[in-house]
Amino acid sequence: MEEATALERAVSGFVELRPRLFGIAYRMLGSVVEAEDILQEVWLRWQNTDRATIDNPSAFLALITTRLAINVAQSARSRREAYIGPWLPEPVDTSLDPTLGAERGEALELAFLLLLERLTPTERAAYVLREAFVYPYTQIADILQVSPVNARQLVSRARKRLTTQRHEPIDKIEHRRLLTAFLDAAQTGNVAALEDLFAADVVSSSDGGGLRGAARFPLLGGTRVA
């Protein structure tokens, strides 16, 4: 009975924290499949841990999730170097559950996930934990096994690297207008209205995930993109 009750508590605690853990793993990896794999491993470790010795389950699970994600991110970097065509993050709708995403809207943007690929896995972990989930530097330091000073430096370095690449945020009304035109063109074949919205130097990158047909090289120019 006691064992069954303890397992129930373990399941309940994990389920409650799962959205946040997924949010960390997804932002680290840009892949829903890889994030789900991470969470499977985290659950197995949580199940086999002496949970009575864990004072802060949330911190413990975040630590395990982040360290596993760093390991996967390190191997993913080498895999993507040999990837056929552009690699793009896998989109997921985080708006349905804010805990999947971030407390700061910028880190919810798919384009920003692509920018995060420019960071090292450790920089990315520090940045995501701080900017997306507002973890204190002391906890980030524990997770990354660095000093609090080094944790601050990692976040600062990541901010600077991203700032040099960042563009102005897209106006939501303008974004909706472009999306509506895109959907209309896809459904009716009317690409003229879509072309009118494109800048002359528009670039389209697509990723079939190795499973679907997609352009292997970015398309340049309004007519080709449309």
Number of C-alpha atoms within 10 A of each C-alpha: 6 7 8 9 10 14 14 12 13 17 14 12 13 20 13 11 15 20 17 21 26 23 23 25 31 25 29 28 26 21 17 18 12 19 23 15 15 22 23 12 14 22 19 10 13 18 15 9 12 9 16 8 8 11 9 9 17 16 16 14 21 23 20 20 23 26 20 18 25 22 12 18 23 14 11 14 15 10 10 13 11 8 13 15 19 17 17 19 19 16 14 15 11 14 11 9 11 16 19 22 26 24 14 12 11 15 19 21 14 18 15 17 22 16 14 24 19 14 17 16 24 22 22 24 29 29 27 25 25 18 18 21 18 14 16 13 19 14 18 28 19 14 21 19 13 14 15 17 11 16 26 20 14 20 23 15 16 22 16 11 15 17 11 8 10 12 10 5 8 8 9 9 9 11 10 11 13 16 13 13 19 20 13 15 17 13 9 9 11 15 17 13 14 22 20 13 15 16 10 12 8 17 14 14 16 16 20 15 16 11 7 7 10 15 14 15 13 14 16 15 15 20 15 11 16 21
